[in-house]
Amino acid sequence: MARAFDVAVVGGGLVGGAIAYGLARLGRRTALLDEGDLAYRASRGNFGLVWVQGKGQGLAPYGNWTQNAARRWPELARLLHEDSAIDIALEQPGGFHVCLSTAEMESRVTSMTKLLEQADFESYAFEVFDRAALAARVPGIGADVVGATYCALDGHCNPLRLLRALHAAFLKRGGEYLPMHKAERVERGAGGFSIDAGGRAVTAAQVVLTAGLGNAVLGPPLGLRALVRPQRGQVIVLERVRPFLAYPMATIRQTDEGTVLIGDSQEEGGFDESLRTSISAVQADRALRIFPGLRDVRVNRTWTALRVMSPDGFPIYEQSASQPGAFLVTCHSGVTLAGAHAFDLAPRIAAGDLGPDMKPFSAERLNEKAA
Amino acid sequence: MKRLPEAQASSIPVTIDGRPFAARAGDSVAATMLAAGVTACRTTPVSGSARGPFCMMGVCFDCLVMIDGRPNQQGCLVPVREGMRIERQSGARIAIDAPQGQP
């Protein structure tokens, strides 16, 4: 006998977790199907930035959506704490993008200016810090640091606690979490959608595909195309040191517990998750040029994870034209966008229509570019 | 902690938090600290609670100590040597000095 729900969210990572939490808060009988820890799990490899600056070149609505999401964050953190008692360690003191040469600095300021001058872009203040101004805020910067750009909307959180909090809060709000339910096929049946999850069946009036790289396979039978590819990112984890870095940076941050993370590599390599030490070396070298004092601090761990990347790098929010009630969501900013997914996207899904302002995020834009 | 009766004499001079102590050849730094009656060798970076040597085989990382000025050394994996300066550590090591508190 199949389990029946109002909505089935297929994929229990940060994207699916946030949407499912939002739907459960609206009183929808929601199932969250999760593959389990054998999944690629971009959500478990996340760097943990809530990041606005620099995003949206070429798609102004994405820049605006990201800003809105960052502003949603304090409310999300508060409600998650209420519903799960988990503190996800959100801090939004603003963030720095550090530049290590005059050429880098000029190019950064030019691209930020160009970004904010786009038509329909809701402009925000970004500040340019020279070396001295940065040193006044951030102790320990190295001789190679020329300056940085700063955006007050940026922040960070603990992404592992966020994933756990989303699941716990979803349960608290009456949602049903179904682990070890890897969706193999989703199809339209009588009165809704039928999901085959390894021999177990789940039916729901609506279905939301949030299966990351798995969306590429699950989507097409429902008239939803997600041209996503894996993009590898590597992270270096240093041992805990006494707090010195009060601001997240694009490539370095210190967690609330003192751990220093170095991240933000981007490599194309298919589904290969193996670590490249040559890339770690470049990451470490840049980090040491920014903070020479980290030289003797030991590396505790390194890891790789696979980002879920669309052809143009922007999220895809799609509703099926041929099969109403089927939606597809994919992005590589599951942390930053979590509040928007829970509070802005979930109600649209519940209403059965994403609405005209979500149109720019449809996969149609990719067809146009390909044509 | 008590030595077995057949244990060799303690003859390796070290200091623990500046106080002289005679360690036994072949002991690890963690064993030396236990023999000296130091059961808590550090406090944790997050909650500040006390930790002491626990697994004695390099797994638990509870026995982190400062050895000759180098922080976060696994005491149970480092053989004691003559003249070693062993110090307990308090909280997280300092990499970059910064005023503490919110920005």
Chai-1 contact restraints between the chains, C-beta under 6 A:
chainA,res_idxA,chainB,res_idxB,connection_type,confidence,min_distance_angstrom,max_distance_angstrom,comment,restraint_id
A,P93,B,P103,contact,1.0,0.0,6.0,A-B,restraint_1
A,P139,B,I96,contact,1.0,0.0,6.0,A-B,restraint_2
A,P139,B,A98,contact,1.0,0.0,6.0,A-B,restraint_3
A,G140,B,I96,contact,1.0,0.0,6.0,A-B,restraint_4
A,E239,B,N72,contact,1.0,0.0,6.0,A-B,restraint_5
A,R240,B,P45,contact,1.0,0.0,6.0,A-B,restraint_6
A,R240,B,A92,contact,1.0,0.0,6.0,A-B,restraint_7
A,V241,B,A92,contact,1.0,0.0,6.0,A-B,restraint_8
A,V241,B,R93,contact,1.0,0.0,6.0,A-B,restraint_9
A,V241,B,A95,contact,1.0,0.0,6.0,A-B,restraint_10
A,R242,B,A92,contact,1.0,0.0,6.0,A-B,restraint_11
A,R242,B,I94,contact,1.0,0.0,6.0,A-B,restraint_12
A,F244,B,I96,contact,1.0,0.0,6.0,A-B,restraint_13
A,F244,B,A98,contact,1.0,0.0,6.0,A-B,restraint_14
A,A246,B,P103,contact,1.0,0.0,6.0,A-B,restraint_15
A,E257,B,V46,contact,1.0,0.0,6.0,A-B,restraint_16
A,G258,B,P45,contact,1.0,0.0,6.0,A-B,restraint_17
A,G258,B,A92,contact,1.0,0.0,6.0,A-B,restraint_18
A,G293,B,A95,contact,1.0,0.0,6.0,A-B,restraint_19
A,G293,B,I96,contact,1.0,0.0,6.0,A-B,restraint_20
A,L294,B,A95,contact,1.0,0.0,6.0,A-B,restraint_21
A,V297,B,A95,contact,1.0,0.0,6.0,A-B,restraint_22
